[in-house]
Amino acid sequence: MINTPASLALQMLRVALPRSCYAAAAENGKTVGCRSAFRTIRRHAHESGRASTVPKTATPTVSAARAFSTTRENKGRNRIYTPVRRADELATYILSSTSSRVPLITLWTASYCSTCRVVAPLLKRLVESGAGESADGNQVAYCEVEFDSPDIMDSGYGMRYMITSLPTLVSFDRGEVMTDTKVTSPERLKDEQWLREWVENEAKRRGGGTGGGGSGGGLFRGLFGQMK
């Protein structure tokens, strides 16, 4: 809900007034506005003998509200973007991932894909629960790419990022697709514990282009490399 100056003024003084005063002020604030609401508050408070509790000059501070497509905005926390249906949306998310050095995990799905309907909520739940987050700043961003939306199909992204089956799970780091850990195996994608470890591994890239905390990738590089 977006707060208005009048509603913020009423919230600030609600605890200081009798219920009858607040009700009258609220009704006045709805129809006239912030300044008139304050005048009504003072008048009713004075009549009830509590005028001293009301600020004579009050200018509520209103912060501008700006919509953003992530579910969380706290530093060091995973971000979940709205599903991608247009090419420019994916380009924007990849650019944001590059500038913030936060790996972008993408799940490519389609409306006709039954496996996708199982994997998508599972993966989203893992990211929402904090998979990949760590005290030293590891985190991921996540979005679902609706591959069968007309704009995505016409964009050529499927060929560019080698999306040959659905669902496909692949991450982006430094603006580049990380094909070495791309996953297409339905069995792996339905395995919650395996998915969690995959996300944690991708979170360690942080603009370095390598997962698993090292250039070699160790077990994960060998294991995920077999999932192409």
C-alpha positions in Angstrom: 0.0 0.0 0.0 1.3 3.5 -0.9 1.1 5.9 1.9 -0.2 9.5 1.3 0.8 12.5 3.4 -2.7 12.6 5.0 -2.5 8.9 5.9 1.0 9.2 7.3 -0.1 12.2 9.4 -3.0 10.2 10.9 -0.7 7.3 11.7 1.7 9.6 13.5 -0.9 11.0 15.8 -3.3 8.1 16.2 -1.8 7.0 19.5 -2.0 10.5 20.9 -5.7 11.1 20.4 -9.0 9.8 21.7 -10.8 7.4 19.4 -13.5 10.0 18.6 -10.9 12.6 17.6 -9.0 10.2 15.3 -12.2 9.0 13.6 -13.3 12.6 12.8 -9.8 13.5 11.6 -9.6 10.3 9.5 -12.9 11.1 7.8 -11.7 14.7 7.1 -8.4 13.5 5.8 -10.0 11.2 3.3 -12.0 14.0 1.7 -9.9 17.1 2.2 -6.3 16.1 2.6 -3.3 16.3 5.0 -3.5 20.0 6.1 -7.2 19.8 6.8 -6.7 16.5 8.7 -4.3 18.2 11.0 -6.7 21.1 11.6 -9.4 18.7 12.5 -7.1 16.8 14.8 -6.1 20.0 16.7 -9.7 21.1 17.0 -11.0 17.8 18.4 -7.9 17.3 20.6 -8.4 20.8 22.1 -12.0 20.1 22.8 -11.0 17.0 24.7 -8.4 18.8 26.7 -5.4 17.0 25.1 -4.2 19.7 22.6 -0.8 19.7 24.2 -0.1 16.3 22.7 -0.6 17.4 19.2 2.3 19.0 17.3 1.5 22.5 16.2 3.6 22.2 13.1 3.9 18.8 11.6 5.2 18.0 8.2 5.1 14.3 7.5 8.0 12.9 5.5 7.0 10.7 2.6 9.4 8.4 0.9 8.8 7.9 -2.8 7.7 4.3 -3.5 9.3 2.7 -6.5 8.2 -0.7 -7.8 11.0 -3.3 -8.4 10.8 -6.8 -9.7 12.7 -8.6 -6.9 11.1 -10.2 -3.9 13.9 -9.2 -1.6 16.1 -6.1 -1.5 18.3 -6.7 1.5 22.0 -6.8 0.8 23.4 -10.3 0.7 20.1 -12.0 0.0 18.9 -13.9 -3.0 16.8 -12.1 -5.5 13.8 -13.5 -7.4 12.7 -11.8 -10.6 9.4 -12.0 -12.4 9.2 -14.6 -15.1 10.8 -13.6 -18.4 8.5 -13.3 -21.4 10.4 -10.7 -23.5 14.0 -10.7 -24.7 14.6 -7.2 -23.2 13.7 -8.5 -19.7 16.3 -11.3 -19.8 18.9 -8.8 -21.2 18.1 -6.5 -18.3 18.5 -9.3 -15.7 21.8 -10.4 -17.2 23.1 -6.8 -17.1 22.1 -6.4 -13.5 23.8 -9.7 -12.7 27.0 -8.5 -14.3 27.1 -5.1 -12.6 26.3 -6.5 -9.2 28.5 -9.6 -9.5 25.6 -11.8 -8.5 25.2 -15.0 -10.5 21.9 -15.2 -12.4 20.2 -18.6 -12.3 17.7 -19.2 -15.1 15.2 -22.1 -15.6 14.0 -22.4 -19.1 10.4 -23.7 -19.3 7.4 -24.0 -21.5 3.7 -24.2 -20.9 3.4 -27.6 -22.4 6.3 -29.1 -20.3 5.0 -31.3 -17.5 8.4 -31.7 -15.9 8.8 -27.9 -15.8 5.7 -27.6 -13.6 7.4 -29.8 -11.1 10.8 -28.3 -11.2 9.9 -24.6 -11.3 8.2 -24.3 -7.9 10.8 -26.5 -6.3 13.7 -24.4 -7.5 11.9 -21.1 -6.6 11.3 -22.4 -3.1 14.9 -23.3 -2.6 16.1 -19.8 -3.7 13.5 -18.2 -1.5 14.6 -20.2 1.4 18.1 -18.9 1.1 20.0 -21.6 -0.8 23.4 -20.2 -1.8 23.4 -17.4 0.7 26.4 -17.2 3.0 27.9 -14.9 5.6 30.7 -13.8 3.2 28.2 -12.4 0.7 27.4 -15.3 -1.6 23.9 -15.0 -3.2 22.1 -15.6 -6.4 19.4 -14.1 -8.6 16.8 -16.3 -10.2 14.3 -16.1 -12.9 12.2 -18.5 -15.0 12.4 -18.0 -18.8 9.2 -18.9 -20.6 10.8 -20.3 -23.7 7.5 -20.7 -25.6 6.5 -17.0 -25.3 6.6 -15.5 -28.9 9.2 -12.8 -28.1 11.6 -15.3 -26.6 11.2 -17.8 -29.4 11.9 -15.0 -32.0 14.9 -13.7 -30.1 17.3 -16.4 -31.1 18.2 -16.9 -27.4 17.5 -20.6 -27.7 20.3 -21.0 -30.2 22.6 -18.6 -28.6 22.5 -20.3 -25.2 22.1 -23.8 -26.6 18.7 -24.5 -25.1 18.0 -27.9 -26.8 15.5 -29.4 -24.2 13.1 -28.3 -21.5 13.5 -27.8 -18.7 17.0 -26.5 -18.8 18.8 -25.0 -15.8 21.8 -22.7 -16.6 23.4 -19.8 -14.9 25.0 -16.5 -16.1 28.1 -14.9 -14.6 29.9 -11.8 -15.9 27.3 -11.7 -18.6 28.3 -15.1 -20.0 26.3 -18.3 -20.0 28.0 -21.0 -17.8 27.6 -24.0 -20.1 29.9 -26.1 -18.0 27.2 -26.5 -15.3 24.1 -26.5 -17.5 21.6 -29.1 -16.3 18.9 -30.8 -18.5 18.5 -34.2 -16.6 14.9 -34.4 -15.3 16.1 -36.8 -12.5 18.6 -34.3 -11.3 16.2 -31.3 -11.6 13.6 -33.1 -9.4 16.2 -33.9 -6.7 15.9 -31.2 -4.1 19.2 -31.9 -2.2 21.1 -32.0 -5.5 19.5 -28.8 -6.7 20.4 -27.1 -3.4 24.1 -28.1 -3.8 24.0 -26.9 -7.4 22.7 -23.4 -6.4 25.2 -23.2 -3.6 28.0 -24.0 -6.0 26.8 -21.3 -8.5 26.5 -18.7 -5.8 30.3 -19.0 -5.3 31.1 -17.6 -8.7 30.4 -13.9 -7.8 31.8 -12.6 -11.0 34.8 -14.9 -11.1 33.3 -17.2 -13.7 34.1 -20.4 -11.7 32.0 -22.3 -9.3 32.9 -24.4 -6.2 35.2 -21.7 -4.9 38.1 -22.6 -7.2 39.2 -22.5 -10.9 39.1 -26.2 -11.2 35.6 -26.7 -9.9 36.6 -30.2 -8.5 33.8 -32.7 -8.0 31.1 -30.2 -9.0 32.7 -29.4 -12.4 33.0 -33.1 -13.2 29.5 -33.9 -11.9 27.6 -31.0 -13.5 29.6 -31.2 -16.7 28.0 -34.6 -17.3 24.5 -33.0 -17.2 24.8 -31.1 -20.5 
